[in-house]
Amino acid sequence: MAPESAPKLEFAVSVLDQLACPACFGALSLEESRLACAVCRRMYPIVDGIPVLIVERAEAAGKIS
């Protein structure tokens, strides 16, 4: 019997207006698979559909990993 693959979880864009950057409280927007702060330009990853809004886990704008 073939193993079932886990369903891929996606970020619900409908909650985006309820989120803010934890570093500067700026507005966030969805860019590729990350949330970007319009003010400080930090980029927050989205893991399994859940935004990781931890300042220490953010990337600087322009840094692509």
Gaussian input, Z-matrix of N, CA and C with variables (Angstrom, degrees):
# hf/3-21g

backbone

0 1
 N
 C     1     B1
 C     2     B2     1     A1
 N     3     B3     2     A2     1     D1
 C     4     B4     3     A3     2     D2
 C     5     B5     4     A4     3     D3
 N     6     B6     5     A5     4     D4
 C     7     B7     6     A6     5     D5
 C     8     B8     7     A7     6     D6
 N     9     B9     8     A8     7     D7
 C    10    B10     9     A9     8     D8
 C    11    B11    10    A10     9     D9
 N    12    B12    11    A11    10    D10
 C    13    B13    12    A12    11    D11
 C    14    B14    13    A13    12    D12
 N    15    B15    14    A14    13    D13
 C    16    B16    15    A15    14    D14
 C    17    B17    16    A16    15    D15
 N    18    B18    17    A17    16    D16
 C    19    B19    18    A18    17    D17
 C    20    B20    19    A19    18    D18
 N    21    B21    20    A20    19    D19
 C    22    B22    21    A21    20    D20
 C    23    B23    22    A22    21    D21
 N    24    B24    23    A23    22    D22
 C    25    B25    24    A24    23    D23
 C    26    B26    25    A25    24    D24
 N    27    B27    26    A26    25    D25
 C    28    B28    27    A27    26    D26
 C    29    B29    28    A28    27    D27
 N    30    B30    29    A29    28    D28
 C    31    B31    30    A30    29    D29
 C    32    B32    31    A31    30    D30
 N    33    B33    32    A32    31    D31
 C    34    B34    33    A33    32    D32
 C    35    B35    34    A34    33    D33
 N    36    B36    35    A35    34    D34
 C    37    B37    36    A36    35    D35
 C    38    B38    37    A37    36    D36
 N    39    B39    38    A38    37    D37
 C    40    B40    39    A39    38    D38
 C    41    B41    40    A40    39    D39
 N    42    B42    41    A41    40    D40
 C    43    B43    42    A42    41    D41
 C    44    B44    43    A43    42    D42
 N    45    B45    44    A44    43    D43
 C    46    B46    45    A45    44    D44
 C    47    B47    46    A46    45    D45
 N    48    B48    47    A47    46    D46
 C    49    B49    48    A48    47    D47
 C    50    B50    49    A49    48    D48
 N    51    B51    50    A50    49    D49
 C    52    B52    51    A51    50    D50
 C    53    B53    52    A52    51    D51
 N    54    B54    53    A53    52    D52
 C    55    B55    54    A54    53    D53
 C    56    B56    55    A55    54    D54
 N    57    B57    56    A56    55    D55
 C    58    B58    57    A57    56    D56
 C    59    B59    58    A58    57    D57
 N    60    B60    59    A59    58    D58
 C    61    B61    60    A60    59    D59
 C    62    B62    61    A61    60    D60
 N    63    B63    62    A62    61    D61
 C    64    B64    63    A63    62    D62
 C    65    B65    64    A64    63    D63
 N    66    B66    65    A65    64    D64
 C    67    B67    66    A66    65    D65
 C    68    B68    67    A67    66    D66
 N    69    B69    68    A68    67    D67
 C    70    B70    69    A69    68    D68
 C    71    B71    70    A70    69    D69
 N    72    B72    71    A71    70    D70
 C    73    B73    72    A72    71    D71
 C    74    B74    73    A73    72    D72
 N    75    B75    74    A74    73    D73
 C    76    B76    75    A75    74    D74
 C    77    B77    76    A76    75    D75
 N    78    B78    77    A77    76    D76
 C    79    B79    78    A78    77    D77
 C    80    B80    79    A79    78    D78
 N    81    B81    80    A80    79    D79
 C    82    B82    81    A81    80    D80
 C    83    B83    82    A82    81    D81
 N    84    B84    83    A83    82    D82
 C    85    B85    84    A84    83    D83
 C    86    B86    85    A85    84    D84
 N    87    B87    86    A86    85    D85
 C    88    B88    87    A87    86    D86
 C    89    B89    88    A88    87    D87
 N    90    B90    89    A89    88    D88
 C    91    B91    90    A90    89    D89
 C    92    B92    91    A91    90    D90
 N    93    B93    92    A92    91    D91
 C    94    B94    93    A93    92    D92
 C    95    B95    94    A94    93    D93
 N    96    B96    95    A95    94    D94
 C    97    B97    96    A96    95    D95
 C    98    B98    97    A97    96    D96
 N    99    B99    98    A98    97    D97
 C   100   B100    99    A99    98    D98
 C   101   B101   100   A100    99    D99
 N   102   B102   101   A101   100   D100
 C   103   B103   102   A102   101   D101
 C   104   B104   103   A103   102   D102
 N   105   B105   104   A104   103   D103
 C   106   B106   105   A105   104   D104
 C   107   B107   106   A106   105   D105
 N   108   B108   107   A107   106   D106
 C   109   B109   108   A108   107   D107
 C   110   B110   109   A109   108   D108
 N   111   B111   110   A110   109   D109
 C   112   B112   111   A111   110   D110
 C   113   B113   112   A112   111   D111
 N   114   B114   113   A113   112   D112
 C   115   B115   114   A114   113   D113
 C   116   B116   115   A115   114   D114
 N   117   B117   116   A116   115   D115
 C   118   B118   117   A117   116   D116
 C   119   B119   118   A118   117   D117
 N   120   B120   119   A119   118   D118
 C   121   B121   120   A120   119   D119
 C   122   B122   121   A121   120   D120
 N   123   B123   122   A122   121   D121
 C   124   B124   123   A123   122   D122
 C   125   B125   124   A124   123   D123
 N   126   B126   125   A125   124   D124
 C   127   B127   126   A126   125   D125
 C   128   B128   127   A127   126   D126
 N   129   B129   128   A128   127   D127
 C   130   B130   129   A129   128   D128
 C   131   B131   130   A130   129   D129
 N   132   B132   131   A131   130   D130
 C   133   B133   132   A132   131   D131
 C   134   B134   133   A133   132   D132
 N   135   B135   134   A134   133   D133
 C   136   B136   135   A135   134   D134
 C   137   B137   136   A136   135   D135
 N   138   B138   137   A137   136   D136
 C   139   B139   138   A138   137   D137
 C   140   B140   139   A139   138   D138
 N   141   B141   140   A140   139   D139
 C   142   B142   141   A141   140   D140
 C   143   B143   142   A142   141   D141
 N   144   B144   143   A143   142   D142
 C   145   B145   144   A144   143   D143
 C   146   B146   145   A145   144   D144
 N   147   B147   146   A146   145   D145
 C   148   B148   147   A147   146   D146
 C   149   B149   148   A148   147   D147
 N   150   B150   149   A149   148   D148
 C   151   B151   150   A150   149   D149
 C   152   B152   151   A151   150   D150
 N   153   B153   152   A152   151   D151
 C   154   B154   153   A153   152   D152
 C   155   B155   154   A154   153   D153
 N   156   B156   155   A155   154   D154
 C   157   B157   156   A156   155   D155
 C   158   B158   157   A157   156   D156
 N   159   B159   158   A158   157   D157
 C   160   B160   159   A159   158   D158
 C   161   B161   160   A160   159   D159
 N   162   B162   161   A161   160   D160
 C   163   B163   162   A162   161   D161
 C   164   B164   163   A163   162   D162
 N   165   B165   164   A164   163   D163
 C   166   B166   165   A165   164   D164
 C   167   B167   166   A166   165   D165
 N   168   B168   167   A167   166   D166
 C   169   B169   168   A168   167   D167
 C   170   B170   169   A169   168   D168
 N   171   B171   170   A170   169   D169
 C   172   B172   171   A171   170   D170
 C   173   B173   172   A172   171   D171
 N   174   B174   173   A173   172   D172
 C   175   B175   174   A174   173   D173
 C   176   B176   175   A175   174   D174
 N   177   B177   176   A176   175   D175
 C   178   B178   177   A177   176   D176
 C   179   B179   178   A178   177   D177
 N   180   B180   179   A179   178   D178
 C   181   B181   180   A180   179   D179
 C   182   B182   181   A181   180   D180
 N   183   B183   182   A182   181   D181
 C   184   B184   183   A183   182   D182
 C   185   B185   184   A184   183   D183
 N   186   B186   185   A185   184   D184
 C   187   B187   186   A186   185   D185
 C   188   B188   187   A187   186   D186
 N   189   B189   188   A188   187   D187
 C   190   B190   189   A189   188   D188
 C   191   B191   190   A190   189   D189
 N   192   B192   191   A191   190   D190
 C   193   B193   192   A192   191   D191
 C   194   B194   193   A193   192   D192

   B1=1.4512
   B2=1.5198
   B3=1.3282
   B4=1.4606
   B5=1.5235
   B6=1.3456
   B7=1.4767
   B8=1.5207
   B9=1.3089
   B10=1.4608
   B11=1.5174
   B12=1.3101
   B13=1.4533
   B14=1.5293
   B15=1.3061
   B16=1.4638
   B17=1.5226
   B18=1.3222
   B19=1.4670
   B20=1.5252
   B21=1.3265
   B22=1.4519
   B23=1.5245
   B24=1.3170
   B25=1.4524
   B26=1.5235
   B27=1.3211
   B28=1.4487
   B29=1.5239
   B30=1.3180
   B31=1.4556
   B32=1.5242
   B33=1.3263
   B34=1.4720
   B35=1.5308
   B36=1.3156
   B37=1.4620
   B38=1.5281
   B39=1.3059
   B40=1.4678
   B41=1.5293
   B42=1.3169
   B43=1.4663
   B44=1.5241
   B45=1.3113
   B46=1.4626
   B47=1.5266
   B48=1.3189
   B49=1.4742
   B50=1.5254
   B51=1.3172
   B52=1.4599
   B53=1.5276
   B54=1.3286
   B55=1.4577
   B56=1.5171
   B57=1.3274
   B58=1.4600
   B59=1.5218
   B60=1.3033
   B61=1.4511
   B62=1.5305
   B63=1.3298
   B64=1.4597
   B65=1.5299
   B66=1.3295
   B67=1.4620
   B68=1.5235
   B69=1.3587
   B70=1.4671
   B71=1.5278
   B72=1.3160
   B73=1.4689
   B74=1.5356
   B75=1.3347
   B76=1.4546
   B77=1.5226
   B78=1.3206
   B79=1.4634
   B80=1.5289
   B81=1.3285
   B82=1.4588
   B83=1.5181
   B84=1.3261
   B85=1.4660
   B86=1.5218
   B87=1.3151
   B88=1.4568
   B89=1.5208
   B90=1.3224
   B91=1.4660
   B92=1.5179
   B93=1.3196
   B94=1.4582
   B95=1.5224
   B96=1.3116
   B97=1.4672
   B98=1.5188
   B99=1.3420
   B100=1.4682
   B101=1.5161
   B102=1.3246
   B103=1.4616
   B104=1.5230
   B105=1.3052
   B106=1.4576
   B107=1.5199
   B108=1.3293
   B109=1.4611
   B110=1.5205
   B111=1.3308
   B112=1.4610
   B113=1.5253
   B114=1.3333
   B115=1.4581
   B116=1.5358
   B117=1.3217
   B118=1.4677
   B119=1.5242
   B120=1.3367
   B121=1.4681
   B122=1.5284
   B123=1.3356
   B124=1.4593
   B125=1.5182
   B126=1.3384
   B127=1.4520
   B128=1.5242
   B129=1.3324
   B130=1.4597
   B131=1.5290
   B132=1.3440
   B133=1.4732
   B134=1.5213
   B135=1.3196
   B136=1.4608
   B137=1.5252
   B138=1.3293
   B139=1.4630
   B140=1.5246
   B141=1.3103
   B142=1.4688
   B143=1.5245
   B144=1.3245
   B145=1.4558
   B146=1.5117
   B147=1.3286
   B148=1.4696
   B149=1.5253
   B150=1.3359
   B151=1.4590
   B152=1.5301
   B153=1.3340
   B154=1.4654
   B155=1.5225
   B156=1.3262
   B157=1.4650
   B158=1.5279
   B159=1.3224
   B160=1.4533
   B161=1.5213
   B162=1.3187
   B163=1.4533
   B164=1.5279
   B165=1.3109
   B166=1.4618
   B167=1.5333
   B168=1.3171
   B169=1.4646
   B170=1.5317
   B171=1.3331
   B172=1.4634
   B173=1.5154
   B174=1.3302
   B175=1.4497
   B176=1.5230
   B177=1.3039
   B178=1.4595
   B179=1.5197
   B180=1.3087
   B181=1.4664
   B182=1.5143
   B183=1.3038
   B184=1.4442
   B185=1.5098
   B186=1.3292
   B187=1.4643
   B188=1.5150
   B189=1.3139
   B190=1.4541
   B191=1.5164
   B192=1.3126
   B193=1.4753
   B194=1.4907
   A1=108.95
   A2=117.14
   A3=122.26
   A4=110.29
   A5=116.64
   A6=118.74
   A7=110.68
   A8=115.73
   A9=120.60
   A10=108.96
   A11=116.54
   A12=119.03
   A13=108.73
   A14=114.67
   A15=119.93
   A16=108.80
   A17=117.63
   A18=118.88
   A19=110.11
   A20=115.83
   A21=120.81
   A22=108.87
   A23=115.87
   A24=120.63
   A25=109.52
   A26=116.40
   A27=121.16
   A28=109.94
   A29=114.85
   A30=121.46
   A31=109.76
   A32=116.77
   A33=122.00
   A34=108.62
   A35=116.05
   A36=121.76
   A37=111.74
   A38=117.09
   A39=120.97
   A40=113.15
   A41=119.10
   A42=121.33
   A43=112.56
   A44=116.97
   A45=120.84
   A46=112.50
   A47=118.12
   A48=120.46
   A49=112.95
   A50=118.09
   A51=122.41
   A52=112.17
   A53=117.04
   A54=121.64
   A55=110.66
   A56=116.30
   A57=122.30
   A58=108.50
   A59=115.64
   A60=121.33
   A61=108.61
   A62=118.18
   A63=119.73
   A64=113.21
   A65=117.92
   A66=120.84
   A67=112.44
   A68=116.67
   A69=119.33
   A70=113.10
   A71=117.17
   A72=124.57
   A73=112.97
   A74=116.34
   A75=121.40
   A76=111.95
   A77=115.72
   A78=121.73
   A79=110.03
   A80=115.56
   A81=121.84
   A82=109.78
   A83=115.28
   A84=120.65
   A85=108.13
   A86=115.36
   A87=121.30
   A88=108.96
   A89=116.40
   A90=122.80
   A91=107.15
   A92=115.70
   A93=123.04
   A94=109.01
   A95=118.36
   A96=120.45
   A97=110.96
   A98=115.68
   A99=120.72
   A100=110.04
   A101=115.53
   A102=121.29
   A103=107.54
   A104=116.30
   A105=122.02
   A106=110.20
   A107=115.66
   A108=120.99
   A109=108.78
   A110=116.56
   A111=122.09
   A112=111.90
   A113=117.85
   A114=121.02
   A115=111.79
   A116=117.73
   A117=120.87
   A118=113.01
   A119=117.11
   A120=124.11
   A121=114.59
   A122=118.22
   A123=119.26
   A124=109.05
   A125=115.76
   A126=122.52
   A127=107.84
   A128=115.76
   A129=121.79
   A130=109.74
   A131=116.99
   A132=119.27
   A133=111.86
   A134=115.04
   A135=122.12
   A136=106.13
   A137=116.66
   A138=121.93
   A139=109.01
   A140=116.41
   A141=122.15
   A142=112.06
   A143=116.33
   A144=121.53
   A145=114.78
   A146=117.07
   A147=121.26
   A148=109.19
   A149=118.23
   A150=119.53
   A151=110.17
   A152=115.05
   A153=120.66
   A154=106.88
   A155=115.87
   A156=121.61
   A157=110.03
   A158=114.61
   A159=122.77
   A160=106.44
   A161=116.95
   A162=121.72
   A163=111.09
   A164=117.90
   A165=121.67
   A166=112.57
   A167=118.39
   A168=121.81
   A169=112.82
   A170=117.39
   A171=121.72
   A172=110.77
   A173=115.79
   A174=122.85
   A175=108.50
   A176=115.90
   A177=120.27
   A178=108.09
   A179=117.90
   A180=122.15
   A181=109.22
   A182=115.89
   A183=121.01
   A184=113.56
   A185=118.22
   A186=121.72
   A187=108.35
   A188=117.71
   A189=122.22
   A190=107.96
   A191=115.63
   A192=118.96
   A193=110.77
   D1=128.26
   D2=-178.54
   D3=-74.38
   D4=137.02
   D5=178.80
   D6=-68.46
   D7=140.93
   D8=177.61
   D9=-78.80
   D10=136.52
   D11=177.55
   D12=-81.33
   D13=144.35
   D14=179.81
   D15=-68.31
   D16=141.85
   D17=178.87
   D18=-65.23
   D19=141.31
   D20=179.33
   D21=-78.02
   D22=124.14
   D23=179.40
   D24=-87.17
   D25=138.62
   D26=-179.51
   D27=-119.68
   D28=151.45
   D29=177.97
   D30=-69.96
   D31=132.65
   D32=179.07
   D33=-84.49
   D34=104.81
   D35=-177.47
   D36=-60.74
   D37=-23.11
   D38=-178.67
   D39=-63.22
   D40=-18.64
   D41=179.77
   D42=-96.38
   D43=-0.59
   D44=-175.44
   D45=-58.11
   D46=-38.36
   D47=-179.13
   D48=-71.44
   D49=-7.71
   D50=178.51
   D51=-97.80
   D52=-2.67
   D53=-177.45
   D54=-106.74
   D55=152.96
   D56=176.29
   D57=-142.33
   D58=157.49
   D59=177.29
   D60=-63.80
   D61=128.77
   D62=-179.11
   D63=-72.46
   D64=-14.95
   D65=-179.42
   D66=-85.33
   D67=-43.47
   D68=-174.11
   D69=-129.87
   D70=-0.64
   D71=-179.93
   D72=66.31
   D73=21.47
   D74=176.85
   D75=-74.63
   D76=165.16
   D77=179.15
   D78=-71.54
   D79=144.69
   D80=179.38
   D81=-108.35
   D82=146.90
   D83=174.82
   D84=-133.26
   D85=155.56
   D86=-179.14
   D87=-86.00
   D88=121.48
   D89=176.87
   D90=-130.44
   D91=114.26
   D92=-175.71
   D93=55.90
   D94=-117.18
   D95=-179.39
   D96=-113.00
   D97=29.96
   D98=-179.64
   D99=-138.07
   D100=163.62
   D101=173.05
   D102=-102.76
   D103=131.22
   D104=-177.80
   D105=-112.61
   D106=135.62
   D107=177.13
   D108=-86.14
   D109=131.07
   D110=-179.35
   D111=-73.83
   D112=-20.15
   D113=-175.38
   D114=-95.03
   D115=-61.03
   D116=-175.60
   D117=-94.91
   D118=-5.76
   D119=175.83
   D120=67.70
   D121=16.10
   D122=174.12
   D123=-69.83
   D124=149.79
   D125=179.14
   D126=-117.08
   D127=125.59
   D128=-178.72
   D129=-108.31
   D130=130.53
   D131=-178.78
   D132=-72.54
   D133=157.42
   D134=172.52
   D135=-115.83
   D136=118.52
   D137=-177.15
   D138=-115.52
   D139=120.61
   D140=-178.97
   D141=51.70
   D142=39.44
   D143=177.29
   D144=82.68
   D145=2.23
   D146=-177.54
   D147=-113.92
   D148=121.80
   D149=177.76
   D150=-70.54
   D151=133.54
   D152=179.00
   D153=-96.57
   D154=90.95
   D155=-175.75
   D156=-93.76
   D157=63.69
   D158=177.91
   D159=-118.72
   D160=120.98
   D161=-174.41
   D162=-54.88
   D163=-41.21
   D164=-178.77
   D165=-66.04
   D166=-20.66
   D167=179.29
   D168=-96.05
   D169=-2.29
   D170=-178.84
   D171=-74.79
   D172=155.04
   D173=174.82
   D174=-109.56
   D175=150.75
   D176=175.16
   D177=-72.86
   D178=150.48
   D179=178.74
   D180=-61.55
   D181=140.62
   D182=179.27
   D183=91.24
   D184=-19.08
   D185=177.40
   D186=-84.73
   D187=121.58
   D188=179.52
   D189=-114.00
   D190=126.01
   D191=179.21
   D192=-110.10

